[in-house]
Amino acid sequence: MKGSHSEESKETMSKVRRHLDSIVTFLNPLLPLANCHMVEFFTQNHWERLIPGNLKSSLDALSLNDAVNYFWSLAKGQYINDHSELGKWIEEAKSNCVTVNNEYCISAEQLNTHIQSLGGDIKPEIKVKEFMNNKKSYEVQIMSRLVASLYEACSASCCVEAGGGRGHLPVALTLGYGIPSLTIDCDEKTLTSAAERIKIIQKQWHAIAKKIKDGQEEKMSKESNRNLHRFATAYVTRHTDLRAIVKEKFPEMEQEDVKLLLTGLHTCGNLGPASLRIFTSQPSTAAVFNVPCCYHLLTEDVDSELFDVFQKDYGIDQGGAQGFPMSEHLRGYNLGRNARMLAAQSIDRVVHQQQLPSKSLLHRALLQVVVKKLLPDFPLSEGKLKRLSKCEDFQQYFRQADATLNLNLADKLPDTYLTDICKDIDCRQKKIVMFYLLRLCLAQVIESVILLDRLLFLCENGFQDVYLVKLFDPVLSPRCHSIVAVR
């Protein structure tokens, strides 16, 4: 509901602001760490400059295996009330991440309850294992039921998916729940391919889809409306007239007072903010259900000399508005592109799978040392370096890089040069691995700032039914939060 701020909405807005302020206060001194480049680990002396002294000292006393295993244990919460420097670092980061608080951040089950209070019936889940990978299948299964239930609760007449690409979510909405759905994407080629793909899915729907009711899988009806999912090519900005596009693609709705549910499963970059701005400014949009993604593609008014000298050519989007921040409360605040890129990484998945960075990270940082010393003006091409084959040691990596980039250094350097570069290689490996893990602890802190900023933007615009919903298991789907708001 939108209107003048009620006492309840004012209290929610105040709580979100205080939460944001607390996280930003914690994060601000750590932004240089979040915005650094791993390739410059040695050339810019990151370990000495960016890690607190007490934490460095405590890690220096441990071997790589001991330090990493200790990190895994602490990150999984296996040690209670651990007061080590590493334990304090991990716990401080965790305490500055948004969590389900039963107020403005709720669980998927609590969203179910809220939808029911609005008059919607909770639909059974639809499980589709074919034509999408396991991750996408899981996301569609969880999200489509809630979108379909909210669609009914807000009396919408069409579901619009912003930036849907292949249209995974509307497949379930149309074939599983009978909801007219429109996928809008700027890539015409992708949409053409998606339309052909959906024709194939429709023919096999009764065989590949299952309805989950009371924990049991049931076959779907063989009957399905084959003309409810349509596509439109457009670059979505806050000015995009969704109602007009829907009426163009659904001529049968021409005379209707169309009400839309605007959704998006992993809206990249500025598409998420644009969707929220459309919701606030277009009364025909009855609700928004948005899962964001690709924070590094957000536009932000960052001074190129502030944190990130690599950030270039980042301006406002075609709709004329920055992607971050959205709220008035954070106006003028900057994160930096590398920090936003870090926000898209998943510490939950890394800890669950105990994933360490490959040795190529170490080798790339060592290559930076060589090139910056011997060829300081040489433009290194990251794209070409990503194509290097797996290397056993730095010498092999250097020879491949030398040939790929035409450095012409390998035959000129004495044999001892690379040997000297690789001195204390185990110590260097430990530092760069632990630096990577310590920095990763900030990922969800930064994401929390971005998510709460969006939630606050909706509150500032007078909307009361606004929620941050923890929708997915973060190990299976790292971008696990959605923004849900009802007009």
N, C-alpha and C positions, 0 to 999 in steps of 0.2 A: 504494500500500500504506500502511496505517495501523498504527502500533504505537509502541513506545518509540522515542525518537530514536536512530537509528544514528549512527555517527561521520560517515558521508557526509551524512546529513540535517542533522546539527548544523553541519557545515562549510557546507552550502548556506544554512542559516538565518543563520549568521554573516556570510556574504558578502552576503546580501540586506540584513541590518541595516546593515552598513557602507556599502553602496551608498545605502540610504535616508538614512542620517545625512549622507553627503556631499552629496546633493542638497538635503536640508533646510537644511543649513548655507549653501549657496549661495542658496537661495530665500528664506530668512527675511527678510533686509533688503530684498528686492524685493517682498514681499507687499503693501505699500501701493500700489505700481505696478500689481500684478495686480488689486487690488481697487478701483481707482478707477473712476469713471464718466466715460466719454468726453464726456457732455453737460456735465460740469463742467470741461472742459479749460481754459476761460478764467476762469471764476468762481473756481476753486480753484487756478489758476496751476500746472497739472500740469507743464508743461515746465520751469519753474524749480525746482519742489520735488522732482520725482520722477526726473529724468534726471541722471546724474553730470555734473559740471561739465566735465571734459575731453571727454566725448562731445558735450555741447551745443556747445562751442566749435568742435570739428572740423566739426560739421554746419552750424553758422551760416555757415561760410565757403563752403558749397556752395549752388548753386541747387537748386530742387526736382527738376528732371530729373536733374541730376548726382548728387544724393544718392540718389534712387530707383534709378537705374541702377547705382550703386556697390553699393547694398544687394542688388539682384538678383544681381549678379556674385559677391559674397561669399557669399550664401546658397546659391548653386549650386556653391560650391567652386572657382570659376574662378581665384582668386588664392591661390597657395600661400604659407604663412608671411607672410600680411599682418599687419603689426603696428600698423595704424591702430586708433584707438579703436573705430570701428564694427566692424572685423574682430575685435577682441578680444571685443566684446560678443556677436557672433554665435557665435563659436567657444566661448566659455564656456557659453552656453546649450546649444549642441549637445552639449558634453561632459557635460552634466548631464541628458541624456535617455537613457532605457533603450535599449540596442541589443542585437542578437543577440550573445551572448557564449559560445554553445555549452555553457553550464552550465544556468542556470535560465531564460535567455531564448534560445529556439531558433527556427529557421526552420520553415516548413511542411514542407520536405523532410526536416528532421531529425525532425519529429513522425512523418512516414511511417515512418522507420527505427525509431523507438521503438515505434510500434504493431506493426510486424512482429516486434520482439523480444518483444512480449506475446502473439504468436500470431495476430495479425490479418493478413488479406490486404488489400493496398491495392486498392481498387476503381477502376474507370475513372471519369472525370468524366462528369457528365450536364450537357448544355448545354440550357437552355430560354430562348428569346428572347421568347416571347409571354407575355402576362399579367403581366409585371413589367418595370420599367424596366432600362436597361443596367447601372446600378450594382448593383441587387438581383440581376439575372441573374448578374453576375460573382461576387458574394459567395456565392450559392447554389451555383454551379458549383464554386468552390474549397472551400467548407466542407462541403457535403453528402457528398462523397467521404470526407473525413477522419472525419466523424461516423459514417458507415456502417461504415468500417473499424474505428473504435474500438468501435462497438457490438458487432461480432463479437469483437473481442479481449477485451472484458470480459464476454462471454456474457450480454449484456442481453436482456431479453424485450420491452421497449417503450422507445421514445424519447419523452421528455416535453419539450415546448418551452414555456418560461415566457415569457408575454407575447408570444406569436407574432402576435397580431392576425390578419392575413390568411393566415397559415400558409404563407409562401413556402418556407421550408426543408423542412418535412415533406412538401410536394408531391413534391419530389425524393426524399426518403427513402422514401416509400411507393410511389410509382409507378415510380421508377427503381431502387430497391434492395429493395423488398418488405419494408420495416421497419414494423411497427405503430407508429404515432405519435399522440400526443395533444397538441393545442395548448390551453394554458390561458391565458385572458385575462379581464380583469375587465369588458370591454366586450361585453355580450351582443349588441348590434346589429351590431358589427363581426364577431363570430363567425358570426352568422346569414348575413351577406352572404358571408363567406369560404366557408362550407359550400356555398352555391349556386354560388359561383365555381369551386370545386374540381370540382363535378359537370361543369361545362363543360370544364374542363381535362382531366378523365379521358376524355371523349369524343374529344378531339383529341390526346391524348398522343402517339400514335405518329407524328403528323404534325408536332408542334411540338418534340419532344425529340430530341436526338441524343446518342449515346454516343461518347465520345472515347477511342479506343484506339490507342496507338502514334502519337499525333499525327493520326490520321485520324478523321473523323466517320462514324459508322454509324447507321443507323436503329434505333430502339428496337422491341422486340417489341410487337405489337398487343395482347397479353394483359397485363392489369394487374389486380391485386386492387382492386376498387372500394370496399372497406370497411375499409381499414387506417388511414385518417386520420380521427380523431374529435376532437371539441371539448368543452371544459368551461368553464363560466363560474365564475371564482373570483378573488379578490384574493390573490395569492401573497405570503405572508410566510414567515419561517423556521419557523413552526408548521404550515404547510399540509401535510397528510398526502397526499403524492403517490400513495403506494401505494394508499390507499383510493379516490382519485379514478380511478386507472387501472382498478382492479377493478370500479368502478361503470360505467365507460364501455366496458370490455372484459369482459363477464360470462364469456366463455370462459376468462379467466385467473383466475377466482375461486379455483380450487383450486391454482393454481401458486404457487411461491415466486418472486414477481415480482422481477426485478432491472431497475433503471431506468438509462437514460442521460439525465441532465438537461442540456438544451442551451438556448441562446437566442441568436439573431442580433440583436444590438443591444438588450440589456435595459436599459430606461430607468431612470435614477435608482437607487432602493433595490432594484429587482428583481434587479440583479446581486449585491449583497451578500446578499440573501435567498436567492438560489440557492446561493451558496457555503455559507451557514449550514445550509441543508437538506442539502447534501452531507455536511457534517461530522457532522450529528446524526441522519441517517436511514440506517441500514445498508442499506436496500433500494436506495439510490442507489449504483450501482456506479462511476459516473464522472460528471464534469461537464465540459462544453465550452461556455464562455460568452464571448460578445463584448459588452463593456459599451458604454453610450452615455449621453448626457444627464446629464453629471456635475452640472450646475446643479440637478438635481432630487434629488440626494442630500441627506439630512438630516445636519446637523452641529451640534454643540453650540457654536455661535458666539455670543459676547456681541455683541449688536446694536451696541454702541458701539465694538467693537474695530477693525473695518475697514469695515464696510458698513452705513451708516445706513439703507439702503433694504431691508435684509433683515428681513422681518417674518413672523410666523406660520409659522416653520419649526421643527417639533418632531419627535419620534420618529415612526416609521411605525407602522402598525397592528400590526406584529409586535413592537413594543417594543424596537427596536434602531436605533442610528444607522447611517447609510450610510457615514460616514467619521468617524474611522478605524475599521478593523476589527481591526487587530493590537494586541496588548498593548503592543508596543514603541512605538507612536505614540499610546497612550492620552493624551488631554488635548490633543493637537495639533490646531490649526485651520488651515484654508485660507481660508475665506470664500467666500460665494456667487459673487461676481464672479470670483474666481480659478478656481472650478470651472467657471463659464460660459466663461471664457477657455480652459480646458483642452479644451473641445469644438471649438475652432476649429482650422483646419488650415494651418500654415505651409507644408507641402509643396505643397498645392494652390494657395495664394496665390502662392508663388514660381513654380511651374510655369506658371501661367496669367497671371502678372504682374498680379494683381488689386489695384487700389488702392481704398480706400473712396470711395464717391460723395461729391459735394460736399454732399449733404444732411447728412453728419456735421458738416461745418464750419458749415453753416447752423443746424443744431440747437444747436450749442454757442454760436453767436452769439445765437440766440434766448434762450438761458439767461441771457446777459448782460443783455439788455433786460428780461426779465421779473423777474429777481431784483433789478434796480435799481428798476424802476418799480412792480412788483406783487409784492413779496417773499413774500407769503402766498398767492399764487395757486397752486392745485394743477394742475400741468401733466399732461395726459393723453397718455402716449406712444402709446397705442392710436390715438387720433384723429390724431395727427401722422403716423403711419405711412401714413395714407390720403391724404396730400397728394400732388398730382401733381408730376412732375419740374419743377424750377425752374432758370432760367438764372442767377439771381443771388439774393443774400440779400433784396433789396427785394421781389422777387416771392414768395419763400418766406415772408417776414414777413407780407405781406398775406394770403396763404392761411392761415397759422397764426392770424392775428388774427381772421379770419372763422370759422374752424373752432372755435376755442376761446372765441370771444366775449370777446376781450381788451378790445375797444373802445379800442385805442390808435392805430390807423393814422391816423384822421382828426384826432387831437389832437396828434400829434407834429410838430414843424417839419420841413421838408424836409431840413434839414442833419443831423438827428439820426442817421438811418440811414447817411448818408454818412460821418459821423464814426466810427460803429461799424465801418464797412468799411475804414477806413484801414489801410494795410499788409496788405491782404487776401492778397497773394501770400505774404508772410512768414508770415502766420497759417496759410495753407493748407499751406505746407511743414512747419511745426512739427507740425500736427495729423496730417498724413500720416505723417511720420517717427515721431512718437510711437506711432501705431497699429502701425507695422511693428516698432518696438523692443519694444513690449509683446507683440506676437504671438510674438516669439522665446521667451517664457516659457510658451507654451501647452503644448508637449509636455513641458516640465520639470514642470509641475504634474500633467499626466496621468501622468507616470512615478511620481510620489509615490503617486497613487491606485492604480495598477496594482501597484506593488511592495508596497504596504500589503496588498492582497488576497492576493498570493502569500505574503507572510510570515504572514498569518492562517492559511493552510492548513498552512504549515510548523509553526507554533506548535501546531496541533491534531494533530500527529503524522503528517501525510501526507508521504510521501517522493516519490511519483511526481507531482510538481507542476511545471508549466511555464507560462511566459509565452511565447506563440507569436506571432511576427510573421506573420500569416495573409494579409493583403491588401496590395496596393500602396497606400500612403498617399495618393497622388494620386487614385486611383479611389475609395478607401474610407478616409477619414481616420481613423475608429476601426478601426485595422487590427490591433490585438492581441487575442488571446483568452487566457483562463485555462483550462488543461486540467489535470485531476487525476483519478487513478485510485485507487480504494480498494484 
